[in-house]
Amino acid sequence: MLDQLTLYPIADDVLLAPGGKVVVRTYGVAPADGAVSYRTWITGIRDQPRYWHWGRYEDAESGHRRVLEWLTGRGPQPDTLHAKQTLG
């Protein structure tokens, strides 16, 4: 499945926290014959990955910044309507 997807990097950030590092990545994701969707993934926080869906490239850029602001305590958590939490 992953070999049939194309990833378009938009932004990658690493935050150093007392418990370790938190990685925030935003990509465009497209199947070989489909439209691009946009996602921001967080790893290294609360022992569970988290991700957000964005509708457009511009939303993904500003969403990535909002996620960083939330993680650094400078803003609220981004819209939970788009947030997904993966339970491991």
FENGIJO-V941625 format. One record per backbone hydrogen bond with DSSP energy under -0.5 kcal/mol. NH is the residue of the N-H (numbers start at 1). CO is the residue of the C=O. E is the energy in kcal/mol with one decimal. If there is no record, write none. Layout:
nh;co;e
NH;CO;E
NH;CO;E
//
This chain:
nh;co;e
4;1;-1.7
5;2;-1.5
6;30;-3.1
8;28;-3.0
9;7;-0.6
10;26;-2.7
11;26;-1.7
13;24;-2.6
15;22;-3.1
17;15;-0.6
17;20;-3.0
20;17;-1.9
22;15;-3.0
23;43;-2.4
24;13;-3.1
25;41;-2.5
26;11;-3.1
27;39;-2.5
28;8;-2.6
29;37;-3.6
30;6;-2.2
32;4;-1.4
34;31;-1.7
37;29;-2.8
38;54;-1.3
39;27;-2.5
40;52;-1.9
41;25;-3.2
42;50;-2.8
43;23;-2.1
48;45;-2.1
50;42;-1.8
51;84;-2.2
52;40;-2.1
53;82;-1.4
54;38;-2.7
60;56;-2.2
61;57;-2.3
62;58;-2.2
63;59;-2.7
64;60;-2.3
65;61;-1.7
66;62;-2.2
67;63;-2.4
68;64;-2.2
69;65;-2.5
70;66;-2.3
71;67;-2.6
72;68;-1.9
73;70;-1.3
74;69;-2.8
75;69;-0.9
82;79;-1.1
84;51;-3.3
86;49;-1.5
87;85;-0.6
88;86;-0.5
//
